[in-house]
Structure formats: C-alpha cells, structure tokens
C-alpha cells in the first residue's frame, strides 16, 4: 500500500544485502532479520527489542537516509 516513491527508496539491490544485514546487526536494534526485496516490494522479517516497530523503522530510516516518520 506504500506509494511507489517510498517503495523505491527502501529497496535493497542484491549487492547491498550483505552490507544491510551487517548494518542491522551492528545497530543493536534488531536481534534477527531477513530481507526480501524485489523490483516492487521490500519485506523485512525480524525480531526486535522491546520498542518493536519503532526500532525497525529507525534502522530502515538510518540505512536508507530517510525519516522514520516517512516510513510509518
């Protein structure tokens, strides 16, 4: 349901996946994460700290240089 403009900004190119997973681990916000990114959608499956969705949006925003509010 996200607009195309947002979906394009949170896509992960295949060559970014290792870096993104390492970034997620180093952030300390996500305990586990799996990333599925295709040409028109990105899915994140994760285990987070107590802050849950906030932690995920903060990490995703940090990684893609976006405000977490844009992702909510």
C-alpha positions in Angstrom: 0.0 0.0 0.0 3.0 2.3 0.2 3.4 4.8 -2.7 5.9 3.9 -5.4 8.1 6.8 -4.3 8.6 5.2 -0.9 9.0 1.7 -2.2 11.8 2.8 -4.5 13.6 4.4 -1.6 13.6 1.3 0.6 14.5 -1.3 -2.0 17.7 -3.2 -1.5 19.8 -4.1 -4.5 21.4 -7.6 -4.4 24.8 -6.1 -3.8 23.5 -4.2 -0.8 22.2 -7.1 1.1 25.3 -8.2 3.0 26.0 -4.6 4.0 22.4 -4.1 5.1 22.4 -7.2 7.2 25.7 -6.2 8.8 24.3 -2.7 9.4 21.2 -4.2 11.1 23.3 -6.4 13.3 25.6 -3.6 14.3 22.7 -1.2 15.1 21.7 -3.2 18.2 18.0 -2.6 17.4 17.3 -5.8 15.6 18.1 -9.3 17.0 17.4 -11.2 13.8 16.4 -10.0 10.3 15.7 -11.4 6.9 15.3 -9.1 3.9 13.2 -9.9 0.8 13.5 -7.2 -1.8 12.1 -7.5 -5.4 11.5 -4.9 -8.1 8.3 -3.6 -6.5 8.3 -4.6 -2.8 10.5 -5.0 0.2 9.7 -7.3 3.1 11.5 -7.4 6.4 11.1 -10.3 8.8 12.7 -9.6 12.1 12.9 -9.9 15.8 13.4 -6.6 17.6 14.0 -5.2 21.0 11.1 -4.0 23.2 10.5 -0.9 21.0 9.4 -3.2 18.1 8.2 -1.3 15.1 9.9 1.9 16.2 13.3 0.0 16.2 12.6 -1.4 12.7 11.6 2.0 11.3 14.6 3.7 12.9 17.0 1.2 11.5 15.4 1.2 8.0 15.4 5.0 8.0 19.0 5.2 9.1 20.1 2.7 6.5 18.3 4.5 3.6 18.8 8.0 5.0 15.0 8.6 5.4 13.0 9.9 8.3 11.2 7.1 10.2 8.0 9.1 10.0 8.1 8.8 6.2 8.2 5.0 6.6 5.3 4.8 9.1 
